[in-house]
Amino acid sequence: MAPTLDIEKLRLGDLIEISRGTYQHWAVYVGNGYVVHLAPPCEGPGGGSSSMMSVLADSAMVKKEFLWNVVEEDEWQVNNGLDREHSPRLGFVIANEAMGWVGRSVPYSIFSGNCEHFVNNLRYGKNVSGQVTQATNAAIGLGAAGLVVFGVLALARGIGRENRNKE
């Protein structure tokens, strides 16, 4: 699928969310059609973070690449969704700071230092990732559901034993 937005409408510091199927890759717009983003060092130019190997990486390279090379054929959108909760920094400040990171290798953790953490830190000064929060909440929900099922099964087993003991 072709990109979903006109590049002319992008503003410095806009956060770009790129759908990679099972997860979202994030970049920050720095002007003239370029974005800055985190990508595992094992991926070549234009590779973005489309590889599941990024989950296993313990470091990532900060890259400046042309937006279309990062997006490729994936769907994308501007997503400055945290603007309602946090005050964004000025666009030129975000872009300048992002450019200062280009070429650096940084520690990477899918849980505390992924590409979404990186861009949110640039825009808001907040190390947050909605994907990690959603995954954590889902895991907690599944764990709670598992405990409920376990409890119901244990209760049913206990009632079954009581009924057998009464016979």
C-alpha positions in Angstrom: 0.0 0.0 0.0 1.3 3.5 -0.8 2.0 6.1 1.8 -1.2 7.6 3.2 -0.2 11.2 3.7 1.2 14.1 1.7 4.8 14.8 2.8 4.2 18.5 2.2 1.9 18.6 5.2 4.5 17.3 7.7 5.8 19.6 10.4 9.2 19.5 12.1 8.9 17.2 15.1 5.9 15.3 13.9 5.9 11.7 15.0 5.5 9.1 12.2 3.8 5.8 13.1 4.5 3.1 10.5 2.5 -0.1 10.6 4.8 -3.2 10.3 2.0 -5.7 10.7 2.6 -7.1 14.2 4.0 -3.9 15.6 4.5 -0.2 14.9 7.8 1.4 14.0 8.2 5.1 14.9 10.3 8.0 13.5 10.4 11.8 13.9 10.2 14.2 11.0 13.2 16.4 10.7 12.4 18.2 7.4 13.1 18.1 3.7 11.5 14.6 3.5 13.7 13.0 6.1 13.0 11.2 9.4 15.2 10.1 12.3 14.6 6.7 13.8 16.1 3.8 15.7 17.0 0.7 13.8 19.0 -2.4 14.7 22.5 -2.2 13.3 22.0 -5.5 11.5 19.6 -3.9 9.0 20.9 -2.1 5.9 20.0 1.3 4.5 16.2 1.7 4.2 15.6 -1.4 6.2 13.9 0.5 9.0 12.9 -1.9 11.8 10.9 -4.2 9.7 12.8 -7.3 10.9 11.7 -9.2 13.9 15.4 -9.4 14.7 14.9 -5.9 16.3 13.2 -7.7 19.2 16.5 -9.5 20.0 18.8 -6.6 19.5 20.5 -5.0 22.6 21.6 -1.9 20.7 20.2 0.2 17.8 21.6 2.8 15.5 20.0 6.2 15.2 19.6 6.9 11.5 18.5 9.8 9.3 16.8 8.4 6.2 14.4 9.6 3.6 10.8 9.0 4.8 9.8 6.8 1.8 12.9 4.6 2.4 11.8 3.9 5.9 8.0 3.6 5.2 8.5 1.5 2.0 5.1 0.1 1.1 3.7 0.1 4.7 0.9 2.3 5.9 1.9 5.3 8.0 0.4 8.3 9.7 1.3 11.3 11.8 0.6 10.4 15.4 1.2 13.1 17.9 -1.4 11.5 20.1 0.3 12.3 23.4 -0.1 16.0 22.7 -3.3 15.9 24.8 -1.4 14.5 27.8 2.0 16.2 27.5 3.2 19.5 26.1 5.3 18.9 22.9 8.5 20.8 22.6 9.0 23.2 19.7 9.4 21.4 16.3 12.8 22.9 15.5 14.1 21.9 19.0 12.9 18.3 18.4 14.4 18.1 15.0 17.8 19.6 16.1 18.0 17.2 19.1 17.1 14.3 16.8 19.8 15.3 14.4 22.3 15.3 17.2 21.6 11.6 17.8 22.2 10.5 14.2 25.0 8.0 13.8 25.0 7.0 17.5 24.6 3.4 18.7 22.4 3.4 21.7 21.2 0.7 24.1 17.9 -0.9 22.9 15.2 -2.7 24.9 11.8 -3.5 23.5 10.4 -2.8 27.0 12.2 0.4 28.0 14.2 1.8 25.0 12.5 1.1 21.7 11.9 3.4 18.7 8.6 4.7 20.3 10.4 5.5 23.5 13.0 7.3 21.5 10.6 9.6 19.5 8.4 10.3 22.6 11.5 11.3 24.5 12.4 13.7 21.7 8.9 15.3 21.4 7.8 15.3 25.0 10.8 14.5 27.2 8.9 11.4 28.3 10.2 7.8 27.9 6.9 6.1 27.1 5.6 3.5 24.7 1.9 2.9 24.1 2.8 -0.5 22.5 4.6 -1.6 25.7 1.8 -0.3 27.9 -0.8 -2.2 25.8 1.2 -5.4 25.8 1.7 -5.2 29.5 -2.0 -4.5 30.2 -2.9 -7.4 27.9 -0.5 -9.8 29.7 -1.9 -8.7 33.1 -5.4 -9.2 31.8 -4.5 -12.7 30.5 -2.8 -13.5 33.8 -5.9 -12.4 35.7 -8.2 -14.3 33.4 -5.9 -17.4 33.9 -6.2 -17.0 37.6 -10.0 -16.8 37.4 -10.2 -19.9 35.2 -7.8 -21.7 37.6 -9.9 -20.7 40.6 -13.1 -21.8 38.9 -11.5 -25.2 38.0 -10.1 -25.6 41.6 -13.5 -24.7 43.1 -15.3 -27.2 40.8 -12.7 -29.9 41.6 -13.2 -29.2 45.3 -17.0 -29.4 45.0 -16.7 -32.6 43.1 -14.5 -34.1 45.8 -17.0 -33.0 48.5 -19.9 -34.7 46.6 -17.9 -37.9 46.2 -17.0 -37.9 49.9 -20.7 -37.6 50.8 -21.6 -40.6 48.8 
